Amino acid sequence: MSRILFMRPFLVTCLGAVCTAALALSLAPAAGAHAVPAPAAVPRATSTPELPGSTQSLPVPTPGAAAPDATDRDSATVPAPRTLGVPARTVRPFSLLGVVWDDAAAELHGRVQVRTRATGTTRWSDWQDVQVHNDDAPDLGSAERHGSDVRGSTSPLWVGDSDAVQLRITPETSNRAPATVPAGLRLELVDPGRTPRGLRGAHADPPAPVGTGAATASAANALLAPLGAAEIPALDQVASLADIAAAGLLSPVSPARAFVGARPRIVTRAGWGADEDLREKAFTYTDTVRAAFVHHSGSGNDYSCDEAPALIRAMYRFHVMSNHWRDIGYNFLIDKCGTVYEGRAGGVAKPVMGAHTLGFNADSTGIAVLGTFTDTEPPRPAVDAIARLTAWKLGLYGVDPRKMTKLLSAGGNRFPKGSKVPLHVISGHRDGFTTECPGLHLYSKLGAARVAAAGLQGR
């Protein structure tokens, strides 16, 4: 793999051993889909962030379904009545929900609907559809699935501060077979935790990292921002060339021949208030970044930009505590105002292995726009942010956003394992997997995003 290093000076903010450890991680050669222990770091003394969060897990009974006998006990599905769900009930406050089940390979065919009650009121929402198929996932056979009981799930839905819920599931019926649903259905209700004082929307001033997990997550970006920074600042195109070193790349290529877009402002994990005790501590990297997959989160559009950090915290908790992934699945997230957020830990410039496009997580980065764009146009600031982010991230690895590339499939429902698949460098999720994601309206904007990203690189 070619390595790129420019002798152009750049700022490194050090804090004792943290700088040394972070620099070693930044310049270490990346290998295919391997885990790297998080660097040792010295925690900073400060007050504990007010971000406990919680998950309530409610079993979904299947009345009328016969108890499985010895031969059926390990079945991925169980017989289902015409409708099933959770009756209206008062619960502890939550803001995001989703349905999970035991076997990640099983599918829930049918319609899932919920209604919720705003906290402290008697006002119930209308019935809302939950996006049934959540196709973002770790690759089959990946380290993320080894030793973990990865679950299947719907997409998570943001409902706002609520203290009561009702769920109904209408399984899909067929003349050929009785209706079934995946075994082990549960309704997950996620409280993202209180937003720390000073952390509001895109403009954040959170507490500094507390504990090793928070400090090492921040140290992975040590060449880009000080330890504990709430954001990685924007840079112009010339200054952004220094970020190639932060990506861990070394090469004799002249800066005059490099095409790296200006770095966008990125809200860090500290900035959106990630609880670093939830995730696995090691960072996992792939060889390089050859493509970017664009997603919509499927979590609905009923959120404000000030709520985006809480939405991301809730999605992070859902991915880890409910789906049993090692961390949030996406490498980056973008809200409706165009703010870019760091996703999976390990360094925004580095080739961090995500869990976003089943079959093509290696050598790619995953970008989720918060919202659902099946029937709704994506906000212009979010589409513009896709172009800015990909111009920078793909530019670090010498990739032209207008081109095609070939990725090796790890297996999925569209391309068999081992096949070399030609894909756009900026692809929608549906290009690598049979799914509606990222929604027709966002998908239709990707052609223009490719051209815009290339222009921002100076091509």
N, C-alpha and C positions, 0 to 999 in steps of 0.2 A: 504494500500500500504506500503510495506517495505521501510524503509528509511536507508540510509547508511551515516555514518560519521566516518572518521578516525581522530585520534588525531595527525596525522602527521602535522608538521608545514608547513605553506605555506605563500607566500607573499601576502599582500593586500596593494595596493597603494591607499591612501585616499586623498581626497580634500574637507575638511570641511564637509558640510552636505551631499555631494554626497556619501561619503563612507557609512555613516549611512543608507541613503535611499537605496543604491544599495545592502548592506548587508541584509537589511530587505527583499528586494524583492528576493534575492538569496535563503534565507532560508525559505521563506514562503511556506507552503504546496501547491502543485499544484493540482488543481481540474479539472474535465473533461470539456474541451472546454469552459473555462470561461475567461472573460476579466479582466485584472488587470490594474488599472491605472498606468501610467508610474510614476516612482519616481520623486519627486521634485529634482531639481539640480540647481547649481549655474552656469550660463553661464560664459565662459572664454572670457575675452576681447581680441579680435584679429580682423584682417581684414576679410571682407566678402569673402568666397570662390567664385571663378568665375565659378559657376555651375548653371546658370539659367535654361538652357534647354527650350524646347518648343515643342508643338504638333500642327501640322496643320491637320485639319480634313476636308476632301473633300467629299461631297456627291457623290454617284455613281448613276447617273440617270438610270431609267429603261424605255427607249423609247419604245413606243408601248404597254406598260402595261396599262390597263384600271385603272382609278382612283377607289379606293375602295369605295363601297357604305356603307351605315350605318351598314349592317350586316358583312361586310368584314373589317371594319376599324381596328379591334383589331387582325386581322389575323397575324400570325407569318411569313407568306410567301406571296409573291406577284407574279403574272405572269411575266415571263421574256422572252425577245426576244432571238434569237439564240446566240448573243453575246452582252455584255454590258461592260462598263468600264469607264475610265477617259482618254480623249485624251491627247496626249503629251502636257505638259505645263511646263513652268518655275515656280519654287516655291522658297521659302526661303530654305537655306541649311538644310539638314537632313541626317541621317545616317542609320535609321532603319524604316521599314514600316510594316504594316499589315492591314487587312480588318476586320472591326467589323460590328455587326448588333444588332438590338434592343433586341431580345429574345434569352437568353442564351440557351434555350432548342431547338431552331431551328438549323438545320444543312444546311450548304452550300454544295450542291452536284454538282460537276463539277470541272473545272480546273481554277486556278487563276494564272496569269502570269504578271510579271512586267518587264519593262526595265527602266534604270535610266541613267542619264548623270552625269559624274564626275564634281564636282564643278570647275568652271572657265575654262572648256574645251568645245569642240564640240563633244567629244567622248561619244557615247551611248554604254551601255552594250548590250550583247545579251539578249534575253528574258529569264527570270528566273522563275521557278515554285515556288510558295509559298505553303507551306504545309497547306492544306485546313483545316484539322481537328486539332484543338487545344484542347486536351482533359484534360489539366490541369485546375482545377477549384475548387472553394470552394464547400464543401459538400452541398447537398440539405437540406434546413432547418437549416443550420448553422447560427450563429450570423452574419457572413460575408455577408450573403444574406439579412438579415433583414434590412429594411429601405434603401436598396441600389438597384440601377437599374443595376444589373450585366448583362453584354453584352456577346454575343457569338462572337467568333473571329477565324481567322486563326492563325497559329503561326506567330510570328514576324520574319522578315527576315532582316539580317544585310547586307546593300549594300555599306557601306562606304560613305564618304563625297560626297553628290550629290546635285544638284540644279535644276533638272528637272526629271519628272516621267511620265510614261504612264502605264495604267492598262487595262488588258482585262480579262474578266470572260466569260468562256464558260460553261453555265449550262448543267448539265446532262439531257439528254432527255430520254423519255420512250414512248413505244407504248400505254401505259395505261393511261397516263396523260400528259398534257402540262408541259413544263419546268417551274419551279418556283425557286425563290431565297428568302432568308430571307429578311424581311422588314427592312428598315433603313440602308442599306449598306453604309458604309463610308470607305474611304481610309485614314488611319492614317499615318502621316509622322513625325517621332520623331527625334528631335535634342537633343543629350545627354548633350549638354552644353560643354563648354571648360574645358579641364583638368587643374586643378590648377597647378600652378608652383610647381615643386618638386614632382608631382604625375605622375609617368610614369611606366606603366606596373605593374608588381608584386612588385617592390621595391618602396614603397610610403613614402612620408613625407608630408602629406597634412596639411592644416591649422587645428588648434584645433577646437573642436565643438563650434558653435555659436548658441545661443538660446537654449530654453528648450528642443526641440525635439532632437537636436543633442546630447546634454549633457545626456539626459536620455537613448538614444539608446546606448551610450557608457557606461553609468553607469551600464547597465544590464550585462556587462562583467567585472565589477570592481574587481572580485576575480581572474581574469585571466590576466588583463593588465591595465595600468594606463588610466585615463580618457583622451579621445582624441587620444589614440594610433592608429596608422595606421595598426598595426598587433598585433595578439596574438601569442607570440613566441612558437616555438616548444619546447616540453619537452620530456625527456626520460620516459621510462615506469614507473619507480618507482615514479618520481616526479608527473606524471600524475594522481596518485591516489588521490591527493589533489583536483582534479577537480570534484570529486564526491560531495564535499560540494558545489561547484559552481552550480551543477545541482539541488541543493535544496533537496538532499537525505540524510536521517539519518538512520543508521542501525548498529547493533552490529557486523556485518560481519567482520572477520579478514582480514587485507590487504593481508595476505598470501593466502586467498581463493578468492581474487578478480582477475579478468582478464580484465584489462584495457590496451588497446594499447597505445603506446606513442602518445602524442598529436601532430598532424601535425601543421605546421605554417598556420595561418588563417588570411587573409587580412580582416580587419573589414569594416563595412559600412563607417566609416570615411576614411578608406584606399582607397576604390573605389569611394568615393565622393558622397555618397547618400544625396539627398536633403530631409532632414527629415521633411520639411514642407508639403511634398506631402502626406505622409501616415497618417492613423488614429493614434492618440496619444497613445491609450491604447495598451498593449500587451495581447495577448490571448494565453492561455496555455491549453494543454490537460493533461491527467492523468500521462502518462509515455511515454517512447519510447520502443516499442516492435518490430519495423521493420523499415527498410529503403527502400524506393522506388527510383530506379535509372531511370533517364530520359535523353533524349537528348533535347536540347532546340529547335531544329528544325529551328534554325536561320541561318543555312548554315555554311560552314567551311572557308569562305573567310575573315578571320580576323587574325590579328597578336596578340601575347600575350601582346604586349604593348597597343593594342586596347581593351583588355578584360575589363578594368574598364569602358570605355565608353560604350561598348556593354551592360554591366550589368546595368549601369545608364539608358540607353535607354530602356532596357527590364523592369526595375522597373517603369519607367514612363508609358510605354505601359500597364503594368498590372494595375496600379492605375488610370491613367487618361483616358485610352481608354477602358479597361475591367471593370473598376469601382470596383476593389478589394481593400482591406484595405492596402495592402503592396505588395511587390514582392511575388510571390507565393511560390518559393522554399526556403527551409531552408539553403541550401548550393549550391554553384556553383563551378565548376571546369573547368579551361581553358585547352587548348591543351598542355600547358607546365606543367600541373599537379599542378598549384597553386590553393589552396582552398580559397574561398571567403565566408564570412558571407552573408546570404540572409536575410530572414525576421527577423525584429528586435525583441528583447526580451531576447537575451542571447544565445550564441552558445551551452552552456552546458545544457540549460534548455529544457523542452518539449514544444517548441513553436508550436502552431497550424498553419500549412501551408495551402496552396491552390494548391496542386500539383497532387493529385490522387483522383479524384471524387469518393466518397464513402468510402475512407480509409485515410482521413487526420488525424483522431483521432488516438492517440497512435502510430504515425509514424513520420518519418522525410523524407523530400524530397531532393534528390541530383540531380542536373541537370549538365550534361557535356555540355559545350558550343559547339554546332556543330550539324550536321545532319549525322546519321550513318546508314541510310537505305541502301545505296550503297557504303559506305566508311568505312574503318577500323578506329576505334578510336585510337588516339595516345597512345602509351604505357605509357607515364607519366601520362595521365589522368586516365587510368585503375588502375595503381598503387596507385594513389591518392584516388580512391574509397576505396581500401582495407585499406589504412592508416586511412582515415576519419571514416569509419564504425568500425574499430577495436577500435578506441577511443570512438566515440559517443555511440555505442551500449554497449561497456564495462562499461560505466558509469552507465548503467541501468541493468547490470548483464546479458546481452543477448549474447548467443553464435551465431556467424554469420553463422554457419553451420546448425543450427536447423530450424525447422518449427515452426510457431506460428499460432494462430487463431485470426483474427480480425473481428469485427462486422461491417457489411456493412451498410453504411448510404444511400445506393441506388445508382445505376448506370446502365450501359447498359449490364453488365455481371453478376452481382450478385444482387438479390433483397434486398431491405431494410430489416434489421433485421436478415439476414442470417449470421451464423458464418463460416468464410471462412478460410480454411487452406492455408497458404502462406509461402514461404521462408522468413526467417528473412531479407535477402537481396533479394528483388524482383525487377523485372523490372516493369515499369508502366503497360505493357500489361498483367501482372499476375492478376491485380485487375480491369482492364478495357479493353474493346475491342478496341485496338489501335495498330498502328505500333510502337509507342514509347516503348523503347528507340532506335529503329532501330535494325534490325536483327544482325548487326555486333557488336554492343555494348552489346546487350542482350546475345549473345553467350559467352561473356567474364565473365558473372556474376558467373558461377560455380567456376571458378578459383579465382575470387575475394573473394568468401565466404571462400575458403580454406586458402587463403593468409591472410585474416583478422583474422581468428581464430588463425593462427600461430603467427601473430603480438600480439595477446592477450596472447600468451603463453599457448594455449590449445594444 
